Each structure stands twice: as C-alpha cells, then as structure tokens.
Amino acid sequence: MTSATELHARARQLPLVAILRGLVPETAQAIGAALYAAGFRTLEVPLNRPGALACIDILVRTLPDDTLVGGGTMLSVRDVDAVRDAGGRLMVAPHCDPLVIAHAADAGMVCAPGVVTPTEAFAALAAGAHALKLFPAEMVGYGGLKALRSVLPANTDFWPVGGITPENIAPWRAAGATGFGIGGQLYTPGKSAADVSAQAQRFVAAWAAATAGGVTPG
C-alpha cells in the first residue's frame, strides 16, 4: 500500500484539490474523468451532502491509481473510518481536531485540516497533518498567510480554501500558498463535465504561470 508520505509527495506535484460538494453518484465518474484529463490528481467529496461516500467509492474505482481521492467536512473518527472504508486516502476538515487528525494519520491518510490561527496550525502539525487548509481564506487574506508562514516551519504546506479563482492564484502564491482547495469556482451540482474540464484547465494554467521559474513563496 502506498504510504501517506508518498501520496502527499504526489499531491505536491499539482497541489490543486477539487472540492466536489454536492457531487452525485450518477455523474461522479464523468466529472472525475474530466478533472483527471484536465490535470487534477486530488479530489475531495465533502461528506455533508447525500451520496458522498458512494461518490468516493466510484472515483476510487474508476480513476487511475495516481489519483488521491478522499472526503471533506470530516468531523469525527467515524467519518475517517467511513471514508477509508470507501477507499479514500485524503482527509480534509474545516477545523482542527487533533484526535480526528491523528486517527486519519494512523489510518494512512493524507491529512489537511482547517486552520486560521498559529495555535491551530501548530496543533494540527503535531497531530500529524501533512498540509494545512487555510479556511476561510477570504477572512485571513494575503497578509494573514504571510504572518502564519513567518512562524511555521518553512516546509509547511498551506492550501487556501474559499474564494479561489484563476486570477488570484498568483497573489496567493506570492503570499505563501503552496496549493489550493477549489470549490464552487470549479464545480457546482449540475455543471457538465465539459464545463468542469474547461474551468479545471484554467486553474491548471494559472498554477503553472504562478509557479514558473520555481520561485519559493513567502
């Protein structure tokens, strides 16, 4: 079985997480295939909508093995176990709960809990987080991320979530972002696979432009 460290390393190659809130089993395979073809390799299905676990199972079974699939809005150890049983290897949460993070890390999952403050960030890392979901990013802003980066370990992955567009990837990257979680700007229920693919390509192109030259953020 591929370790969480190896999965995290793969995710870092294109650290754009597709947040598929409201995805339904009937369209999961088509949406997943469209995202994969556009370059996305990390997909998150939030658990606070019906059918999420079934969608995770479908994505895991139908997408190539280099895809990291998991759940979002994972609030408890029960959520971790349910996503892991569905084949998911990614744990994303809107908050920092060290018990849930540690449980997911012990289960071999890549952990990206939500943080806003230095206290939450350090607690998440101590519990085993691989990346920190900066949420809500709009509230923290570029200056807030820069301040967090100044006190956190230099190799900490920060993935802003909330209000991310192709146009603001570059300034977020300059502020210290090392990846992004992208929700409604990429996928909303009912959106066609073709439309999702086209928007996904815009995000991939924006990431490539923002990271050209290998400049270190911060």
C-alpha positions as CSV (number, residue, x, y, z in Angstrom):
1,M,0.0,0.0,0.0
2,T,1.3,3.5,-0.9
3,S,2.2,5.4,2.2
4,A,0.7,8.8,3.1
5,T,4.1,10.4,2.7
6,E,4.3,9.1,-0.9
7,L,0.7,10.2,-1.6
8,H,1.4,13.7,-0.2
9,A,4.5,13.9,-2.4
10,R,2.4,13.1,-5.4
11,A,-0.2,15.7,-4.5
12,R,2.5,18.3,-4.3
13,Q,3.3,17.9,-8.0
14,L,0.0,19.7,-8.8
15,P,-1.5,20.7,-5.4
16,L,-4.9,21.7,-6.6
17,V,-7.7,20.0,-4.7
18,A,-11.1,19.8,-6.5
19,I,-13.8,20.2,-3.9
20,L,-16.8,18.4,-5.3
21,R,-19.6,19.5,-2.9
22,G,-22.9,18.1,-4.0
23,L,-21.5,15.5,-6.4
24,V,-23.9,12.7,-7.0
25,P,-23.1,9.0,-7.9
26,E,-24.8,9.3,-11.3
27,T,-22.3,11.9,-12.6
28,A,-19.2,11.1,-10.4
29,Q,-17.4,9.0,-13.0
30,A,-17.8,11.6,-15.7
31,I,-16.8,14.6,-13.5
32,G,-13.8,12.7,-12.1
33,A,-12.6,11.7,-15.6
34,A,-13.0,15.3,-16.8
35,L,-10.9,16.6,-13.9
36,Y,-8.3,14.0,-14.4
37,A,-8.0,14.7,-18.1
38,A,-7.5,18.4,-17.2
39,G,-4.6,17.6,-14.9
40,F,-6.2,17.4,-11.4
41,R,-5.0,14.5,-9.3
42,T,-6.6,15.3,-5.9
43,L,-10.3,15.1,-5.4
44,E,-12.4,15.8,-2.3
45,V,-16.0,15.0,-1.8
46,P,-17.5,16.8,1.3
47,L,-19.5,14.5,3.5
48,N,-22.2,17.0,4.3
49,R,-24.2,16.1,1.2
50,P,-26.1,12.9,0.4
51,G,-24.2,10.2,-1.6
52,A,-20.7,11.4,-0.8
53,L,-19.4,8.0,0.3
54,A,-20.8,6.4,-2.8
55,C,-19.1,9.1,-5.0
56,I,-15.8,8.5,-3.2
57,D,-16.1,4.8,-3.9
58,I,-16.9,5.4,-7.6
59,L,-14.0,7.9,-8.0
60,V,-11.5,5.5,-6.4
61,R,-12.6,2.6,-8.6
62,T,-12.8,4.4,-11.9
63,L,-9.9,6.8,-11.8
64,P,-6.2,5.9,-12.4
65,D,-4.2,4.8,-9.4
66,D,-2.2,8.1,-9.2
67,T,-5.4,10.0,-8.2
68,L,-5.8,10.9,-4.5
69,V,-9.4,10.8,-3.5
70,G,-11.0,11.5,-0.2
71,G,-13.6,13.2,1.9
72,G,-14.1,16.8,3.1
73,T,-16.0,18.1,6.1
74,M,-14.7,15.1,8.1
75,L,-15.7,16.0,11.6
76,S,-15.2,12.7,13.6
77,V,-13.3,9.5,13.7
78,R,-16.4,7.8,12.3
79,D,-16.1,10.0,9.2
80,V,-12.5,8.9,8.9
81,D,-13.4,5.3,9.1
82,A,-16.2,5.6,6.6
83,V,-14.1,7.4,4.0
84,R,-11.2,4.9,4.5
85,D,-13.7,2.0,4.1
86,A,-14.8,3.6,0.8
87,G,-11.3,3.6,-0.4
88,G,-10.5,7.3,0.3
89,R,-6.9,8.3,1.3
90,L,-7.5,12.0,1.8
91,M,-8.9,13.6,5.0
92,V,-10.0,17.3,4.8
93,A,-11.8,19.1,7.6
94,P,-12.9,22.7,8.1
95,H,-11.4,22.7,11.6
96,C,-8.6,21.5,13.7
97,D,-9.4,18.4,15.9
98,P,-6.2,16.7,16.9
99,L,-8.0,13.4,17.7
100,V,-9.5,13.2,14.2
101,I,-6.3,14.2,12.6
102,A,-4.3,11.6,14.5
103,H,-6.8,8.9,13.7
104,A,-6.7,9.7,10.0
105,A,-2.9,9.8,10.0
106,D,-2.8,6.4,11.8
107,A,-5.1,5.1,9.0
108,G,-2.5,6.1,6.4
109,M,-4.5,9.1,5.0
110,V,-3.1,12.4,3.8
111,C,-4.4,14.9,6.4
112,A,-5.4,18.5,5.5
113,P,-7.3,20.0,8.5
114,G,-8.6,23.6,8.6
115,V,-6.7,26.2,10.5
116,V,-6.8,30.0,10.9
117,T,-4.5,30.7,13.9
118,P,-0.9,29.8,14.8
119,T,-2.3,27.8,17.7
120,E,-4.4,25.7,15.4
121,A,-1.6,25.3,12.9
122,F,0.9,24.0,15.4
123,A,-1.7,21.7,16.9
124,A,-2.6,20.3,13.5
125,L,1.1,19.6,12.6
126,A,1.7,18.0,16.0
127,A,-1.2,15.7,15.4
128,G,0.1,14.5,12.1
129,A,-1.3,16.9,9.4
130,H,0.5,16.9,6.1
131,A,-0.9,20.2,4.8
132,L,-2.9,23.0,6.4
133,K,-6.2,24.1,4.8
134,L,-6.3,27.8,5.3
135,F,-10.1,28.4,5.8
136,P,-11.8,30.7,5.3
137,A,-9.1,32.2,3.1
138,E,-11.0,35.3,2.4
139,M,-11.1,36.2,6.1
140,V,-7.3,35.6,6.6
141,G,-6.1,37.3,3.5
142,Y,-2.7,37.5,2.0
143,G,-1.2,39.4,4.9
144,G,-2.6,36.8,7.4
145,L,-1.0,33.9,5.4
146,K,2.4,35.8,5.3
147,A,2.2,36.2,9.1
148,L,1.5,32.5,9.6
149,R,4.3,31.5,7.3
150,S,6.7,33.6,9.3
151,V,6.3,31.4,12.4
152,L,5.5,28.0,11.0
153,P,8.2,25.5,9.7
154,A,9.5,26.6,6.3
155,N,8.3,23.4,4.6
156,T,4.7,23.7,5.8
157,D,2.1,23.3,3.1
158,F,-0.7,25.9,3.2
159,W,-3.7,25.3,0.9
160,P,-6.1,28.3,1.0
161,V,-9.7,27.5,0.5
162,G,-12.6,29.9,-0.1
163,G,-12.9,32.3,-3.0
164,I,-10.0,30.9,-5.0
165,T,-10.1,31.9,-8.7
166,P,-7.6,31.5,-11.6
167,E,-7.0,35.2,-11.2
168,N,-6.0,35.2,-7.6
169,I,-3.8,32.1,-7.6
170,A,-0.7,34.2,-8.3
171,P,-1.1,36.7,-5.4
172,W,-1.9,33.9,-3.0
173,R,1.1,32.0,-4.2
174,A,3.3,35.1,-3.6
175,A,1.9,35.3,-0.1
176,G,3.0,31.8,0.7
177,A,0.3,29.4,-0.6
178,T,1.7,26.0,-1.8
179,G,-1.6,24.7,-3.1
180,F,-5.3,25.4,-3.2
181,G,-8.7,23.8,-2.5
182,I,-11.1,24.9,-5.2
183,G,-14.9,24.5,-4.8
184,G,-17.7,26.5,-6.4
185,Q,-15.4,28.2,-8.9
186,L,-14.7,24.8,-10.3
187,Y,-17.7,22.6,-9.7
188,T,-21.3,23.1,-8.7
189,P,-24.1,20.4,-8.9
190,G,-25.5,20.1,-12.3
191,K,-22.4,21.5,-14.1
192,S,-21.5,19.5,-17.1
193,A,-18.3,17.5,-17.4
194,A,-17.2,19.7,-20.3
195,D,-17.7,22.9,-18.3
196,V,-15.8,21.4,-15.4
197,S,-13.0,20.4,-17.7
198,A,-12.7,23.8,-19.2
199,Q,-12.6,25.5,-15.8
200,A,-10.1,23.0,-14.5
201,Q,-7.8,23.7,-17.4
202,R,-7.9,27.4,-16.4
203,F,-6.8,26.6,-12.9
204,V,-4.1,24.4,-14.0
205,A,-2.8,27.1,-16.4
206,A,-2.9,29.7,-13.6
207,W,-1.0,27.4,-11.3
208,A,1.7,26.8,-14.0
209,A,2.0,30.5,-14.6
210,A,2.3,31.3,-10.9
211,T,4.9,28.7,-10.3
212,A,7.0,29.3,-13.4
213,G,10.7,29.6,-12.5
214,G,10.3,27.6,-9.3
215,V,10.1,30.7,-7.1
216,T,9.7,29.9,-3.4
217,P,6.6,31.6,-1.9
218,G,6.6,33.7,1.2
